[in-house]
């Protein structure tokens, strides 16, 4: 079984309706106990991790009526999950250590008065220690190891445009456009397996770019048409960065109507087509798989 204790406090300070300061502190205890009942019944063993203090400091400033700037610094802590401690090999991996590190982020948020445009963008830097990495042995069993760490830098952006405001007349009753963009520059730090060093390599299984764009068109009788394009860049499937899974784009269409709704009940009838262009792509990748068995049907 697993247990943890989490205590958190937060302080908010509002200065002249422009500055907003936030401070927080949490304390974490985490550990687990286990025993074996087959083939040999063993006594209960306990394993606990070092207590962790996690501070957070955030600040935001209203640059103008519709633009706000923000920045934050915080420490993160993520103990190994039960599936990682006891993987498919059915062995208890007491060598796994919690992931932890500091995250620094700054960004801008813009919103127009009539909600025609809403935009949020940020830049982040996260240095992770004791990263948990998945590997696969010759028999196809999963196991997890603690890597030295990762350096994660990136950009995130979300944009929403109301091209046609919602209305009760005309054939097109409204139209919204949305876009999200993520750029990841993630690399291993001080990471070695036996005599092989992977330091400086890109983190396995993480695409450099993800772009999701969508458009929604509203029609009479609460009808709608939604189209989405999803793009993911190529990813490395092994820590040595020798095997690459290709980038892919997927289009999706969905049409429907909210045929009935009141305060207590809503009924929506819809149908859609996924992967309209019949793109060949892989989602079920096994990272660091032995024998080149990276793909699942």
C-alpha angles and dihedrals in degrees: 000000000000130000137182139176119214125186122175137176131184136193124199123195122186114197120194091327090284107073121056118186124190128186128180141171131191133183122210133195117182134175145136140215129209143172136182123236099176137084087353124016107230134185120264115273126201129211125181136177130226114278112258131213112201118192126190130194123182134173134184132185130196102230093180139344092282104024128073131181124207139181134180143180121197142158120235130203127189121176118206114273125242089254089055096045092048105027128175090289087072091228123127108239105207091169093075114108128199118265114241140163149133124277124202121189139171132175152143133249124201128187127171123221095248093041090246089137133023119178132173123179133170143173119216139188121193126177109196123198125203094011114197111231127191120230134174127218131216092274093054094254120144122237133170132220133189111246124202094254146276138251110218122190124166154140128241127190135177123187132181124183125186099210094176119022116232112268142164097233137064127039094275106056097184145338132207130185123200134184135177125188129188127183118190126192101179123165136173120249126203091346120154135159109203104309097342118097121206096177111139094021121124115264111264120254097011119119117220092223136025121181123182119182127177141173128198123196121191123211137184119292090035092291122155143181121208126190126183136185119199121191127183124178124227121289134205114243098198134045091240089063093230099121121059129193110212125248117255143192124211126192123202131188127193131176129182150132135236091230097178136016140155136151094294107027139038127184120194123185115196145153134191150177121232122204093013094183093049093241117187110228141144129234101162098072120163106213120221090002117177118241094020094286094147099137133068126200 
